[in-house]
């Protein structure tokens, strides 16, 4: 394992774990606030129990997200010093604003967790809403920084130097909106289906069914709406990438030769040496239409770029196929859920219906990880697109593989601790319901 591969592996591992913690941490507060709102409107104690249960989950993921995010910030400087030397002054603004959003989130999460019985009810609810909004803003600002790496702006690059820096232009780069929209919807989809799937499984177990049904409904409504909006966001992103990063689009579709009326490839095994895709389903003209809105439009292939600047085609193509395939599965489940609301409410009590959603628990996060693989690996070999190569940004200090092994152990430990805490929280739900019911009966 050379140092470049070790550094890239460590960043991939860190981002792979952090993205899960961060997405749940920025979406769950909206579920919590919705449940709290329903409690204030209906005075149903089940909604209060649900709000308190979810708030503990929010606290767990906030802490783990803070830890993994802090580690990432150090890794950027330690692993990629040349990148941070030049990029830091340019895209420091979104990171500093993200820090502000993070502190707001931390303050208001404290207000919410310890504000029961101390604040006026609606102000207490408002503190939970602020937690969600600040968490979402924090995620968008980080994605804006990543968007800058895909679409660098806000500076003049002259003789290898970054001059005339404009942090505002860097923040609002050409990629920030499409990436932020796609990422935000992906976070709501993945978290919504994961939470709904867990509660669907608990309904199947037959314990506290009314409690879990209310939780399932809130989570799946958020997740299903986001899943149905995601293809629209994906279409916007594809058209944007076709213009800004045609090599990435070519790798996503394993499109080796520039052509008009380019086919959309579904599945298939790319043969990079022969520059063809075997065993694929091809829809004539569909890629041209999706990329440029015209079935006859020309789509740039990998033949227009030197081979040393080609992304790893197989990795990007497979990741893209997984993301789209699982995304369409979740779209189908979303339509099924809304059909059940409209025409077949009795379906929601059927075991087959609940098992579908229980089995879909991890699908959103698998699609999310695949999407980030497309974003990051599809930009290679550049760390700043068409400005700085990844190999030129890595630290010259040897022994990075040992750092990779240490960070792997840390993240595996974090994942184990979080899983244990969540399992304990889910298992503790019956006890908390009993205590609250006894307290309400005594009053």
N, C-alpha and C positions, 0 to 999 in steps of 0.2 A: 504494500500500500504506500504510494508516494504521497508527499505532503499535500499536493493539490487535491488529489482524490480524497485524502483524509479530511481536509478542510471542507470540501464540498459535502462530504458525507455527514460531517458534524453539523453543518448548517441545515442540511436536509432533515436530519433527525430532530434538531431543535425546533425547526419550523413545523415539522410534522406533528410534534406533540403540542407546541404552543398554539397552533391554529385551532385545535380542538378545545383547549382550555379557554382561549379567547372568544371563540364563537359562542360557546355555551354561556360564558360570562357576560357577553353583551346582549344575548337574546333572552335568557331566562328572566331578567328583571321585568321585561314586558309581560311575560306570563304571570309573574308575581303581582304586578300592578293590576292586571286584568282581573285576577282572582280577588284581590283586595277591593277593587271597584265593585265587583259583584256582591261581596260581603256587605259593603256599605249601603248598597242599594236594596239588598234583600234581607239582610240581617240573618242569613243562613250560616250557622256556625261551621258548617263543613267548608265553606269558602275561607273562613278565617284559619281553620286548620290547614287548608291547602296553601294559603299564603305563607303561613309560618314555616311549613315544611319546605316549600320552594325557596324561601328566603335563606334557609340554612344551606341549601344547595348553591345558591348565588354566592354566599360567603365563601364556601369551599372553593368554587371555581375562580372567584376574585383573587383569593390568596395564591392559588397555584398559577393562575395567569400572570400575577405580578411577579412571582418568582421566576417563571420561565421567560417572561419578557425581559426582566432584568439581566438574566443570563445571556439572552440574545444580544442585548445592547453591548455587553462586554465582548461577546464573540465577534461582533462586527469589527471592533477595533483590534482585537488580538489576532484574528485570522486574516483580515483583509485591510491591513494598515494603509496600503497605497490607495485603495478605494476610498477609505475614510478621509485620508489626507486631502483629496480633491473634492470628494462629494459632500463631506461634512458641512462646509460653509454654504453649500448650495441648497441641500435639502434638509438642513437643520431645522428650518421653520416648522414643517409638519411634525417633526419629532418633539420639538419644544411645546407646540400646541397640544400634541398628544399627551405629554406629561401634565399639562394643565387640566385636560379633560379627565385624566386618570385621578388627579388629586380631588377634583370635584366629585367624581364617582365614589372615591373612598370616603369622603366627608359625608355625603348623603346616604351611603350605605350604612354608615355608623348611626346616622339619625334614624334610618328606617329600622334597623335591627333592635335598637334600644329605645325606640320611641313609642312602643305600645303602652297606652295608658298615660303617656306624658305629653304628647302633642294632641292638638285637636284632630279629629279623625281625618278630615279632608286634607289638612296640611301633611299629616303622616302619609297619606296616600300619595301626595304630590312628591314627597321625598323619594318614594320608590320610582316614580316616573322619571325624576331627574337622574337616578341611577341608570335607568335604561337609556335615556337620551345621551348622557355623557359617555357611557360605554360604547354606544353605536358611533358617536363622534370620534372616539378614540380609535376604533377600528378603521373608520374611513380615512383618518389622517395617516395611519400607518400604511394603508393601501395606496394613498396618494404618493407616499415616498417610494413605494415599490413601482408605482406607475411611472415615476420619474426615471427609474432604471430602464424601463421599457421604452420611454419616450422622453429622453433628456432634453431639457429646455431651461431657460433662465440664465444663460451664460454664452459667451463666445469662446470657441475653442481655437486658439491661435498658437501655432508652433508648440503644441503639446501642453499649453497652459490654459487654465480656465480663467477667463477675464470677464469684466462687466457683469458681475453676478447680480441676478434679480431673483431673490427668494420667492416673491409672490408668483412670478411666472413659473418658477420651478414647482411650486405647490400646485398650481392649476395647470399642470401639463396636459398634453393631449390625451393621455391614457387615464387620468385620475377618475373621470366620471364613469366611463364604461366599466373599469375595474371595480370601483367602489359600488356601483349598482349591482354588478354581477356577484360580487363577494357578499354584500349585505343580504341579497335574496338567498344566496347559497347558505349563509349562516342561519337564517330563519327556517329554511327548508330542512336542513340537516338536524338542527336542534328540535324543531317542531316534531318531526317524524321520530326522532330518538326518544323524546319524552313521551309522546303518544304511544309508541311501541311498548315502552316499559309499563305504562299504566294499562294498556290493553292486556298485557300478560298478567298483571295483577288482577284484572277483572276475571280473566279465565281461571285464576286460582280460587276465585269466589270469596275473597276477603275484602271487606269494606268496599263493596262494589259501587255504591253511590258516590263515595269519595273519589274513587279512581275514574269513574265515568265523567265526573265534572272536570277532573284534571285532563283526561283524554280529549274532551271536547275543546277545551281552551287551546291545548297544544296543537291539535290537528288542524284547527281552523287557521292558526298562524302558518303552520307548515304547508298546508294545502294551497292557500292563497299564494304564498311565495313560490311554491313549485309550479303553479300554473303561470305565474309571471316570468319565471326563469327562462323559458324558450324565447320570449321576446327580448329579454336582456342578452341572451346568448346570440341572437341574430344581430343585435346592435354591436356586440363585441366582435363578432366574426367580420362584419363589414369594416369595422375600424382596423382590425388586425390585417385585413387584406391590403389596406393602404399603407399602414405604418410598418408592419413587420411581415412582409409577404413570405419570407423564409420560414417563419413560424407557422403560418397557415399551410404552406406547402408540406411541412413536416407533419402537421396535424392530420392532413389528408393523404400523406405519402404521395404527393403530387410531384413526380419527378420531372416531367416535361411540360414546358409552357405550352398552353393550348387554348383555343377557343372552344366554347360549349363544353367546358370541362365537366367530367362526371363526378358526382358525389359518391365517395367510397364508404361502404358500410362493412365493417369487419375487415377480414383479409390479413395476410401475413406479408409485410414488406420485405422484399429482397433488395437490399441496398446495392449489392454488387451488380445485379442485373437491371437495377432501376425499374422494378415492376412490383405489383402487388398481386399475390396469389390468393385464390379462394375468396375473393371479395365480391360483394354485390355492388354493382355500379349503376347509378341512376343518371342517364345522360343529361348534361346541361345543368344539373341541379347545383353543382358547386359554383358555377358561373353565376347562377341566379342568387344563391345565398350570399356570395361574396360581393356582387356588384349590382344585383337587382335586374340582371339581363341574362337570359338563357344563352345568348351568343357571345357574351363578354369573354375577354381573354383573362385567364388566371395564370399568374407568374408561377413557374415551377422552380425546383431546386437547381435546374440546369443553368439558371441565371446567376448563380452565386458560386464562388470558388469553393471547392469541396472542404477546405479547412474551416470554412465559415458555416458549414451545414450543421444544424442541430442534430442530436441523436434521433434519427427518424423513427426507429422502432419504439423507443421509450415514449416519445411524444405521441405517436399514432395510437399506441395501445392505451395510453392514459386518456387520450381524447375520446376514444371509443367507449371506455369504461364510464367516463363522466357522462357522456350523452346517453348511453344505454341505461344507466341507473337513473339518470334524470327523467327519462321517458317512463320508466317503471313508476317513479314517484308521481309523475303527472297522471298516469293511469289510476293509481290509488287515490289521488286527490279527486279526480272525476267520480270515482266510485263512492267516495265519502259524500260528496255533494249530491250525488244521485240518491244516496240513502236518506239524506236530509229532506230531499224534495219529494220522493215517491215511496221509498222503502225503509221507513224508520225502524221497522222490526229487524232489518238486517243487522243493525248495530248491537243486537243482543245475541246474534248467532256466533257460535264458536269459529266457523270458517272465516267470518269477517274480521273478528278480533285477531285470529292467527295471522291473517295477511299483514296486519299492521305490526303485530309483535315481531314477525320475521323480518319486517322492513326496518327494524330499529337501527342497524348499522349502515344501511344503504346510503343515506344522505352524507354521512361522514366519509365513506369510501369515495363517493363522487367528489366530495370537497377536496380530499387529498389528491385525487386524480387531476382535478382542475388546477390545483397549485403546481402539480408536476408539469402540466402543459405550460403554465405561465413561466415557470422558472427554467425548466430544461429547454423549453422552446426558444428561450432567448440566447442560449449558449451558441457559440463560445464567448459571448459578451457578458460582462457584469454591468457595464453601462453600454447600452445598445449602440453599436457602431462607433464607440468612443474608446472604451477600455476593455481589453480582453480579460477574462477571468484569471488566466494563468499569470497575467502581469500584476494582478492585485493581491495575490496571496502572500502571506508572511514568509520572509526568508528564514525564519527560525526553524530548525529541524525538530523532529519528534512530535509532530502534530497528531500522529496516530495514537499516541498515548493520551492526549487530550480527548480525542474521539472516544476512546474506551471509557475514560472517566465520565464524560458527559452522558454516554449511553447508560452507564450504571445509574447516574443521577436521575435521568428521565424515566428509566424503567422503575426506579424506586418511587418517583413522584406518581407515576401511573398506578402503581400498586396501592399507594397510600390513598389516592383519590378514590379508587375503586372500592377499597375497604370502607372509607367514610361514607360513600354513597350507599353502599350495601347496608351499612348500619342505619343510615337515615331511613331508607325504605323499610327495613325490618322494624324500625321503631314507630312507624305510622300507627299501627293498632293501639299501642300503649298511649300515644299522645291523644288519639281520639277518645279513648276511655277516660283519660284525665279531664279532658275538656268537657266531655258529656257529664261527668260527675260534678264538675265545677258549675256548669250551667244549671244542673238540677238542684244543687244546693242553694243557688241564688234565687 
